[in-house]
Amino acid sequence: MVYTELNSLVINNTSRQEICQIFGETYDPERWNDWRWQMRHRLTKPEHFQRLLRLVPSEQQGLLKSPEKFAIAVTPHFAALLDPEDPFCPLRLQVIPREEELVVNPTDMIDPCGEDHDSVVPGLVHRYPDRVLFLALDSCAAYCRYCTRSRLVSQGEMYPLTRRLDAIVAYLEEHTEVRDVLISGGDPLLMSDEPLDNLLRRLRAIPHIEFIRIGSRIPSFLPQRITPELVAVLRKHRVWLSLHFCHVRELTPETAYACDLLADGGIPLGSQTVLLKNVNDSEESLKQLFHSLLKLRVRPYYLYQCDPVVGTAHLRTSVQTGLDLISKLRGHTTGYAVPTYVIDAPGGGGKVPIQKETLLAYENGAALVRNWEGKTFTYTDPKI
């Protein structure tokens, strides 16, 4: 069953026809539902957004200057969900750059999760004893303005997977302690079915690899990519999906249909949400999102404190905000709807659940946290 009632939660003042007109086309449902058409018609230029949105000066400057730092691209599907009149539309804040991105805050970091330090071969990060992060692609369907890997994603500096895969597989074959592979990027589901099938087949041929996950925002940005053929590939290799949703308005009927295809195909679904200022930093917005995800058989898994990526201070909340929100959710809604609140410890400490046992101190905007190894790290709130 597709939960079409979710359509009532979507603000969609920008018509599909208007978006198609930007590219000199008329709206055709068959083309619109072709994921390759969506990718070829992504909105990437300031004039695209000027025709769709009533831009405020901060957005105008962001669109002009931010591409020098981090690419801009929005699929027609997601662009149609942006409120053209409201610069604080929660979806607009996620994908439209603002001038604030150009401000470097004292707490900002280029590689906040310390992935480069733990890179063992190009495109493979081995931090935890039994699991690795496999960066398959450096491109996404659309670009989140708070991207943790903005130093890599869309930069064109990552070698094609075909040039890296043999070395990655050789490392995994040698390191028998690795049982869990998270494939991320970029978005791995932008791969066509056959290359993705071949990649998963090579990983599954390694005897000690037990668990394969793919991190993706495709059901939000490009739900048309979720086809029965893709689901068959994921099912064959027993893949889990870690999806990414930040606001209930992302849960359109198309997204609901994509999640139904995946869930009906036997693909376990979890969601990772980033806590973002003016996007979802209220009890009501999080509760609406998490309840609606459960309707789609997507389990809210992590609520991330926004990583201190360069140029993201305007999107980051305080740690206290996150603690207060989780406290308001826990006990007031079903446990399935309450994710684990975590900080990805700056400097490479890994994901640390934030609770009394792990938050050692929090004073003057600085959170001292203890990770899974017993090591301590400091996360500093943005200085606004």
C-alpha positions as CSV (number, residue, x, y, z in Angstrom):
1,M,0.0,0.0,0.0
2,V,1.3,3.5,-0.9
3,Y,0.5,6.1,1.8
4,T,-0.8,8.8,-0.6
5,E,-2.2,10.8,2.3
6,L,1.4,12.0,2.8
7,N,0.7,14.3,-0.1
8,S,-1.2,16.6,2.2
9,L,2.1,17.2,4.1
10,V,3.9,18.5,1.0
11,I,4.1,22.2,0.1
12,N,4.3,22.1,-3.7
13,N,3.8,25.6,-5.1
14,T,6.3,25.1,-7.9
15,S,4.7,23.2,-10.7
16,R,6.4,20.5,-12.7
17,Q,5.4,22.3,-15.8
18,E,7.4,25.4,-14.7
19,I,10.5,23.3,-14.2
20,C,10.2,21.6,-17.5
21,Q,9.8,25.0,-19.2
22,I,13.3,26.0,-17.9
23,F,14.7,23.3,-20.2
24,G,12.3,24.2,-23.1
25,E,10.1,21.1,-22.6
26,T,6.5,20.5,-21.7
27,Y,5.6,18.3,-18.7
28,D,5.3,14.6,-19.6
29,P,4.6,12.1,-16.8
30,E,6.5,9.4,-18.5
31,R,9.7,11.5,-18.9
32,W,9.3,12.9,-15.4
33,N,9.3,9.4,-13.9
34,D,12.5,8.4,-15.8
35,W,15.4,8.8,-13.3
36,R,17.9,9.4,-16.1
37,W,15.7,12.3,-17.4
38,Q,15.7,13.7,-13.9
39,M,19.5,13.5,-13.7
40,R,19.9,15.2,-17.1
41,H,17.6,18.0,-16.1
42,R,19.0,18.9,-12.7
43,L,18.8,22.5,-11.7
44,T,22.4,23.7,-11.4
45,K,22.6,27.4,-12.5
46,P,21.6,30.6,-10.7
47,E,19.1,31.4,-13.5
48,H,17.3,28.1,-13.0
49,F,16.5,29.0,-9.4
50,Q,15.8,32.6,-10.2
51,R,13.0,31.5,-12.4
52,L,11.5,29.2,-9.7
53,L,12.1,30.9,-6.4
54,R,11.8,34.4,-5.0
55,L,15.4,34.5,-3.9
56,V,16.6,36.6,-0.9
57,P,20.0,38.4,-1.1
58,S,21.7,35.6,0.9
59,E,20.6,33.0,-1.6
60,Q,21.5,35.2,-4.5
61,Q,25.0,35.6,-3.3
62,G,25.2,31.9,-2.3
63,L,24.2,30.8,-5.8
64,L,26.8,33.1,-7.4
65,K,29.7,32.3,-5.1
66,S,29.2,28.9,-3.5
67,P,29.9,26.7,-6.6
68,E,33.5,27.6,-6.2
69,K,33.5,25.7,-2.9
70,F,30.8,23.0,-3.4
71,A,28.6,22.0,-6.4
72,I,24.9,23.0,-6.6
73,A,22.4,20.5,-8.1
74,V,18.7,19.8,-7.4
75,T,16.7,17.2,-9.1
76,P,13.4,18.3,-10.7
77,H,11.5,16.1,-8.3
78,F,13.0,17.8,-5.2
79,A,12.9,21.3,-6.8
80,A,9.1,20.9,-7.3
81,L,8.8,20.6,-3.5
82,L,10.5,23.8,-2.6
83,D,8.3,26.7,-1.4
84,P,9.1,29.5,-3.9
85,E,8.0,32.2,-1.4
86,D,9.6,31.1,1.8
87,P,13.4,31.4,2.1
88,F,13.2,29.3,5.3
89,C,11.4,26.5,3.6
90,P,13.0,23.4,5.4
91,L,13.7,21.7,2.1
92,R,15.0,24.9,0.5
93,L,17.5,25.4,3.4
94,Q,18.9,21.9,2.6
95,V,19.8,22.4,-1.0
96,I,19.9,26.2,-1.9
97,P,23.3,27.7,-0.9
98,R,23.3,30.8,1.2
99,E,26.0,33.5,1.6
100,E,26.6,32.1,5.1
101,E,28.4,29.1,3.6
102,L,31.3,31.4,2.7
103,V,31.9,32.2,6.4
104,V,34.5,30.1,8.1
105,N,33.6,29.6,11.8
106,P,36.4,29.0,14.3
107,T,34.8,25.6,15.0
108,D,34.7,24.4,11.4
109,M,36.7,21.5,10.0
110,I,37.5,20.4,6.5
111,D,37.4,16.7,7.4
112,P,35.4,16.6,10.6
113,C,35.1,12.9,10.8
114,G,38.8,12.2,10.3
115,E,38.2,9.9,7.4
116,D,41.3,10.8,5.4
117,H,43.4,9.8,8.4
118,D,41.9,6.3,8.4
119,S,41.9,5.8,4.6
120,V,43.8,2.5,4.0
121,V,43.5,2.5,0.2
122,P,41.9,5.1,-2.0
123,G,38.2,5.0,-1.3
124,L,38.3,2.7,1.7
125,V,38.2,3.9,5.3
126,H,39.0,1.4,8.1
127,R,38.4,2.9,11.5
128,Y,36.4,0.4,13.5
129,P,37.8,-3.1,14.0
130,D,35.2,-5.1,12.1
131,R,33.8,-2.7,9.6
132,V,34.8,-0.4,6.8
133,L,33.5,2.6,4.8
134,F,33.6,2.1,1.0
135,L,33.3,5.4,-0.9
136,A,32.0,4.1,-4.3
137,L,31.1,7.4,-6.0
138,D,31.8,11.1,-5.6
139,S,28.5,12.3,-7.0
140,C,24.9,12.6,-5.7
141,A,21.5,13.3,-7.2
142,A,21.4,16.6,-5.3
143,Y,23.8,18.2,-2.9
144,C,23.1,18.8,0.7
145,R,24.6,22.1,1.9
146,Y,25.8,20.4,5.1
147,C,27.6,17.5,3.3
148,T,30.2,15.9,5.6
149,R,32.3,15.0,2.5
150,S,32.1,18.2,0.6
151,R,35.9,18.0,0.4
152,L,35.4,15.0,-1.9
153,V,31.9,14.9,-3.2
154,S,31.4,16.6,-6.6
155,Q,35.1,17.7,-6.7
156,G,36.1,15.4,-9.5
157,E,39.2,14.2,-7.7
158,M,38.2,10.7,-6.8
159,Y,39.4,8.1,-9.3
160,P,36.7,6.1,-11.0
161,L,35.7,2.9,-9.2
162,T,37.0,0.7,-11.9
163,R,40.5,2.0,-11.1
164,R,40.1,1.5,-7.4
165,L,38.1,-1.7,-7.0
166,D,40.8,-4.3,-7.3
167,A,42.9,-2.7,-4.5
168,I,39.8,-2.4,-2.3
169,V,38.8,-6.0,-2.8
170,A,42.4,-7.1,-2.2
171,Y,42.5,-5.2,1.1
172,L,39.2,-6.7,2.2
173,E,40.3,-10.2,1.3
174,E,43.4,-9.9,3.4
175,H,41.7,-8.4,6.4
176,T,39.6,-11.2,7.7
177,E,38.5,-9.2,10.7
178,V,36.2,-7.1,8.5
179,R,32.7,-8.4,8.4
180,D,30.7,-5.3,7.7
181,V,30.9,-3.0,4.6
182,L,29.1,0.3,4.4
183,I,29.0,1.6,0.7
184,S,28.6,5.3,0.5
185,G,30.0,8.2,-1.3
186,G,28.4,10.2,-3.1
187,D,25.4,8.1,-3.6
188,P,26.0,4.4,-4.7
189,L,22.4,4.0,-6.0
190,L,23.3,6.4,-8.9
191,M,25.2,3.4,-10.3
192,S,23.3,1.6,-13.1
193,D,22.0,-1.9,-12.2
194,E,24.8,-3.9,-13.9
195,P,27.8,-2.1,-12.4
196,L,26.1,-2.2,-8.9
197,D,25.4,-5.9,-9.3
198,N,29.0,-6.6,-10.2
199,L,30.3,-4.6,-7.3
200,L,28.0,-6.4,-4.8
201,R,28.9,-9.7,-6.3
202,R,32.6,-9.1,-5.7
203,L,32.0,-8.1,-2.1
204,R,29.8,-11.1,-1.5
205,A,32.5,-13.4,-2.9
206,I,34.7,-12.5,0.1
207,P,33.8,-15.3,2.7
208,H,34.1,-13.2,5.9
209,I,32.0,-10.3,4.6
210,E,28.7,-10.9,6.4
211,F,26.8,-7.6,6.2
212,I,26.6,-5.0,3.4
213,R,24.9,-1.7,3.8
214,I,24.3,1.1,1.3
215,G,23.9,4.7,2.4
216,S,21.6,6.7,0.1
217,R,19.4,9.7,-0.2
218,I,17.9,8.5,-3.5
219,P,14.4,7.9,-2.2
220,S,14.2,11.5,-1.1
221,F,16.0,13.2,-4.0
222,L,15.3,10.8,-6.8
223,P,12.7,8.2,-5.9
224,Q,12.3,7.3,-9.6
225,R,15.6,5.5,-9.4
226,I,14.0,2.8,-7.2
227,T,12.8,0.3,-9.8
228,P,11.8,-3.4,-9.5
229,E,15.1,-4.2,-11.3
230,L,17.2,-2.3,-8.8
231,V,15.3,-3.9,-5.9
232,A,16.0,-7.4,-7.4
233,V,19.8,-6.6,-7.4
234,L,19.7,-5.4,-3.7
235,R,17.6,-8.4,-2.7
236,K,19.9,-10.9,-4.4
237,H,22.9,-9.6,-2.4
238,R,20.9,-9.2,0.8
239,V,21.7,-5.5,1.1
240,W,20.5,-3.2,3.9
241,L,19.7,0.4,3.1
242,S,20.6,3.4,5.3
243,L,18.4,6.2,3.9
244,H,18.6,9.9,4.7
245,F,15.5,12.0,5.4
246,C,15.4,15.3,7.3
247,H,11.9,16.6,7.0
248,V,8.4,15.2,6.6
249,R,7.8,17.2,3.4
250,E,10.3,14.9,1.6
251,L,7.9,12.0,2.0
252,T,5.9,12.4,-1.2
253,P,3.8,9.7,-2.7
254,E,6.7,8.9,-5.1
255,T,8.9,8.4,-2.1
256,A,6.3,6.3,-0.4
257,Y,6.1,4.1,-3.5
258,A,9.8,3.7,-3.6
259,C,9.9,2.7,0.0
260,D,7.1,0.2,-0.6
261,L,9.0,-1.3,-3.5
262,L,12.1,-1.7,-1.3
263,A,10.2,-3.0,1.8
264,D,8.1,-5.4,-0.2
265,G,11.3,-6.6,-1.9
266,G,12.7,-7.6,1.5
267,I,15.2,-4.7,1.9
268,P,15.6,-3.6,5.5
269,L,15.3,0.2,5.7
270,G,16.7,2.6,8.3
271,S,16.8,6.3,8.3
272,Q,19.6,8.7,9.4
273,T,18.5,12.3,10.1
274,V,20.8,15.3,10.6
275,L,19.6,17.8,13.2
276,L,19.5,21.2,11.3
277,K,18.6,24.6,12.6
278,N,15.3,25.9,11.2
279,V,14.8,22.6,9.3
280,N,13.9,20.1,12.0
281,D,15.0,21.5,15.4
282,S,11.6,21.2,17.0
283,E,9.8,18.4,18.8
284,E,6.9,18.6,16.4
285,S,8.9,18.5,13.2
286,L,10.9,15.5,14.3
287,K,7.9,13.6,15.6
288,Q,6.1,14.2,12.3
289,L,9.1,12.9,10.4
290,F,9.7,9.8,12.5
291,H,6.0,8.8,12.7
292,S,5.6,9.2,8.9
293,L,8.8,7.1,8.3
294,L,7.4,4.3,10.4
295,K,4.3,4.3,8.1
296,L,6.6,3.6,5.2
297,R,8.4,0.8,7.2
298,V,11.5,2.9,7.6
299,R,13.0,2.8,11.1
300,P,14.5,6.0,12.4
301,Y,18.0,4.9,13.3
302,Y,20.3,7.9,14.0
303,L,19.7,11.5,14.7
304,Y,23.1,13.1,13.9
305,Q,24.5,16.3,15.5
306,C,25.4,18.2,12.3
307,D,29.1,17.8,11.6
308,P,31.2,20.9,11.9
309,V,31.9,21.1,8.2
310,V,33.4,24.4,6.8
311,G,30.5,26.8,6.1
312,T,27.8,25.1,8.1
313,A,27.6,27.0,11.3
314,H,24.3,28.6,10.3
315,L,22.7,25.2,10.0
316,R,24.1,23.7,13.2
317,T,22.2,23.7,16.5
318,S,23.7,23.3,20.0
319,V,24.2,19.9,21.5
320,Q,21.8,21.0,24.3
321,T,19.1,21.4,21.6
322,G,19.6,17.8,20.5
323,L,19.5,16.5,24.1
324,D,16.3,18.4,24.8
325,L,14.6,17.1,21.7
326,I,15.4,13.5,22.4
327,S,14.2,13.9,26.0
328,K,10.9,15.3,24.7
329,L,10.5,12.4,22.3
330,R,11.6,9.5,24.6
331,G,8.6,8.3,26.6
332,H,6.2,10.4,24.7
333,T,6.1,8.3,21.5
334,T,6.8,4.8,20.5
335,G,10.4,3.7,21.0
336,Y,10.6,2.7,17.3
337,A,10.2,6.4,16.5
338,V,13.1,7.5,18.7
339,P,16.5,7.3,17.0
340,T,19.8,7.3,18.8
341,Y,21.3,10.8,19.1
342,V,24.9,10.7,18.1
343,I,27.9,13.0,17.6
344,D,30.5,11.8,15.0
345,A,33.4,12.7,17.3
346,P,35.5,15.4,15.5
347,G,38.9,14.2,14.6
348,G,38.0,10.6,13.9
349,G,36.6,9.3,17.1
350,G,33.6,7.7,15.4
351,K,29.9,7.8,16.3
352,V,29.3,8.5,20.0
353,P,25.7,8.1,21.4
354,I,24.9,11.2,23.4
355,Q,23.6,10.3,26.8
356,K,24.6,10.6,30.4
357,E,27.3,7.8,30.1
358,T,29.0,9.4,27.1
359,L,28.5,13.1,27.7
360,L,31.2,13.7,30.3
361,A,30.8,17.5,30.4
362,Y,29.1,20.3,28.6
363,E,30.1,23.8,29.5
364,N,30.3,27.1,27.6
365,G,29.2,25.4,24.4
366,A,31.9,22.7,24.5
367,A,30.8,19.0,24.8
368,L,33.3,16.5,26.2
369,V,32.3,13.1,25.0
370,R,33.7,9.5,25.5
371,N,33.7,7.1,22.5
372,W,33.5,3.4,22.2
373,E,37.3,3.1,23.0
374,G,37.1,5.1,26.1
375,K,38.9,8.1,24.4
376,T,37.6,11.6,24.9
377,F,36.9,14.2,22.3
378,T,35.5,17.8,22.3
379,Y,32.7,19.0,20.1
380,T,32.3,22.8,20.1
381,D,29.0,24.6,19.3
382,P,29.2,27.2,16.5
383,K,30.1,30.7,17.8
384,I,27.2,32.8,16.6
